[in-house]
Amino acid sequence: MKRKTRVLSFKIKGNQKVEIARFLSKFEDISFNVSDDTLKVKVFNPGSMGDLVYSIKSFLEEIKEKEIKEEKGIFTYNLDSISKIAGTTVPVKLLKAVLIDKGYSFEVEKENVVSTAHVSVAANIAGEISYLLEDLGGVSKPVTEIIVRVAIEYEMLSSELLSVGIDEKIFNDTETVSLNISYDDALSYLREYAGG
């Protein structure tokens, strides 16, 4: 009895062809061809169809997330890819502030990042931020932001900056550590301390 052949069709982008071909070549019971923006897969064993569709869709999703466009030194990539590479999620506003301190541009449009920082740079900094946040439980958002920015800029521990801020009455040491002075003044003061 002749087995039925099924054909699956997927939309793809031109620059994904090589990766897709490499991925599909490990499957038995299929043949495939890629033309323009369409991937056609012939499945000779319809019993494995469900698994195959799932594998291909997951793979295409993964490629899409990894996709980084670059034009004149400006990178565009998916916001999620930062946390996937870093293995952690940090507040976007804080990540943006630190990257801007380091001289990068960083804008988020819907789920896409447009930045002069490559995704690996952003992920690396997200990892640093995550490490510094571990010492900052019970601290208000503005104080956290100031401490992390200065700690990364001057390669210091967040706990040291927190102690200095409390000792110098820049932050008040209540249940939630908050600002006693304006955000910009506190930032300037801690930068001065760290740089001194």
URGIDA-V312599 format. One record per pair of residues at least 24 apart in sequence whose C-alpha atoms are under 8 Angstrom apart, sorted by the first residue. I is the first residue (numbers start at 1). GAP is how many residues later the second one is. D is the distance in whole Angstrom. If there is no record, write none. Layout:
BEGIN
i: (I/I)
gap: (GAP/GAP)
d: (D/D)
END
This chain:
BEGIN
i: (3/3/4/4/4/5/5/5/5/5/6/6/6/6/7/7/7/7/8/8/8/8/9/9/9/9/10/10/10/11/11/11/12/12/12/12/13/16/20/68/73/74/74/74/74/75/75/75/75/75/75/75/76/76/76/76/77/77/77/77/78/78/78/79/79/79/79/80/81/82/82/82/82/82/83/83/85/85/86/86/86/86/87/88/88/88/89/89/90/90/90/94/95/95/95/95/97/98/98/98/98/99/101/101/102/128/132/132/133/135/138/138/138/139/139/139/140/140/140/142/142/142/143/143/143/143/146/146/146/147/147/150/150/150/150/154/154/156/161/165)
gap: (41/42/40/41/42/37/38/39/40/41/36/37/38/40/33/34/35/36/32/33/34/35/29/30/31/32/28/29/30/26/27/28/25/26/27/48/24/47/40/51/43/40/41/42/43/38/39/40/41/42/43/44/36/37/38/39/35/36/37/42/33/34/35/29/32/33/34/31/38/37/38/40/41/44/40/43/35/38/37/38/40/41/40/38/39/42/37/41/36/39/40/51/27/30/31/34/52/27/50/51/54/26/48/52/51/24/25/26/25/24/37/38/39/37/38/39/36/37/38/36/37/41/28/34/35/36/37/40/41/40/43/37/40/41/44/40/41/38/29/25)
d: (7/7/7/7/7/7/6/5/7/7/6/5/7/7/7/5/4/6/6/5/6/8/7/6/5/6/6/5/7/6/5/6/5/6/7/8/5/7/8/8/6/7/6/5/8/8/6/5/6/7/6/8/7/5/5/7/6/5/7/7/6/5/6/8/6/5/6/8/7/6/7/6/5/8/7/8/7/6/5/6/6/6/8/7/7/7/7/8/6/7/6/6/8/7/6/8/7/8/8/6/8/8/8/8/8/8/7/6/8/6/7/5/7/5/5/7/6/6/5/7/7/7/8/7/6/6/8/7/6/8/8/7/7/6/7/6/7/8/7/7)
END
